[in-house]
């Protein structure tokens, strides 16, 4: 061996040694990962652009994943049972091991900071960030299922070397086919490999089962149980995962309504109904048409009502605020109604009585509904009858004709209402049969 070649070998050896020492000093973990993987109850994937560790909400499917994460972290039924949240950061297999190790850890830290800053009620000691370098499980699935991987047999032999460290396996994999294998994997599966997949939720409890789904990474098909060339089917956690202990449900926050019959006669109105449990609700109604046309026609009404309702039937099999109901209402207001220069003004009228009706979903929509109801009760007001006269001073004047009291017992409400229901997602704890 000549002097030049010997110098190159020594330099290469020193470079490898320094790289290994630096990699050993990189803080790949900031806590202990639970040994019992059976307690894993869910996992969410967050993705990063190439060579970046900054969390970008609009990148890939991050917006959807972060929305699900926000819902979970704000649901006390879910987060109160969490023993720990483990975040595993990953990078692509190509490039410098030293750089990718640091990048993987920084990605995990970015997710940890998002959780601890946005959800202060979560104990930060439960959130553990790990730099895992590369996701060997996904690489193994790629090599096993994608028949087009160059030097596939040699790469599979390296991946199956469980007796050596992950860093050593990656170093050997990078050398397979002079780097062609790793370049192929990075080109076609880069997004999956540089994800911080490890927003993993662990529960210190028994009978926990992890739910996963098969995600087709490439757009070819699975035929008769065999993977075609250029097709990869990877077992990968679904965006939102809840095991037997939890069930994702929608709960109504409130319903906004308008009575279409009132709207047709320009009596603009709005209602707000809030469910209380499964059988009760409280409804507030506000009617506020306020127009005047040429001082001959006028509809000015301000009316407010409040109503308590009871919903009948089996509420376990029916969405809230649907089905038959009965209610008790009370309200008050005032009015000024004129037609062809003849009008009535009412001050502080009162109304109270009973209501009943039926509500149903509109088509397949979970948000739109129709409601039909009728009310009967007692109505009383003090009124003034007047004529509207145009005077010599070029102004309109209301000439009072008489005053009196008016009472009514009978039908007081008729509604055909369009309903828009606003939901929020929640997670209901269930019990697993033993």
Secondary structure as GFF3:
##gff-version 3
##sequence-region A 1 434
A	DSSP	alpha_helix	3	25	.	.	.	ID=ss1
A	DSSP	three_ten_helix	37	39	.	.	.	ID=ss2
A	DSSP	beta_strand	40	44	.	.	.	ID=ss3
A	DSSP	alpha_helix	62	73	.	.	.	ID=ss4
A	DSSP	alpha_helix	76	79	.	.	.	ID=ss5
A	DSSP	beta_strand	82	89	.	.	.	ID=ss6
A	DSSP	alpha_helix	97	118	.	.	.	ID=ss7
A	DSSP	three_ten_helix	124	126	.	.	.	ID=ss8
A	DSSP	beta_strand	127	131	.	.	.	ID=ss9
A	DSSP	alpha_helix	136	145	.	.	.	ID=ss10
A	DSSP	alpha_helix	152	159	.	.	.	ID=ss11
A	DSSP	alpha_helix	166	175	.	.	.	ID=ss12
A	DSSP	three_ten_helix	176	179	.	.	.	ID=ss13
A	DSSP	alpha_helix	180	193	.	.	.	ID=ss14
A	DSSP	beta_strand	199	203	.	.	.	ID=ss15
A	DSSP	beta_strand	213	216	.	.	.	ID=ss16
A	DSSP	beta_strand	222	223	.	.	.	ID=ss17
A	DSSP	beta_strand	226	227	.	.	.	ID=ss18
A	DSSP	beta_strand	233	236	.	.	.	ID=ss19
A	DSSP	beta_strand	246	259	.	.	.	ID=ss20
A	DSSP	alpha_helix	260	264	.	.	.	ID=ss21
A	DSSP	beta_strand	269	276	.	.	.	ID=ss22
A	DSSP	beta_strand	280	287	.	.	.	ID=ss23
A	DSSP	beta_strand	290	293	.	.	.	ID=ss24
A	DSSP	beta_strand	297	311	.	.	.	ID=ss25
A	DSSP	beta_strand	323	339	.	.	.	ID=ss26
A	DSSP	beta_strand	342	361	.	.	.	ID=ss27
A	DSSP	beta_strand	368	390	.	.	.	ID=ss28
A	DSSP	beta_strand	396	429	.	.	.	ID=ss29
###
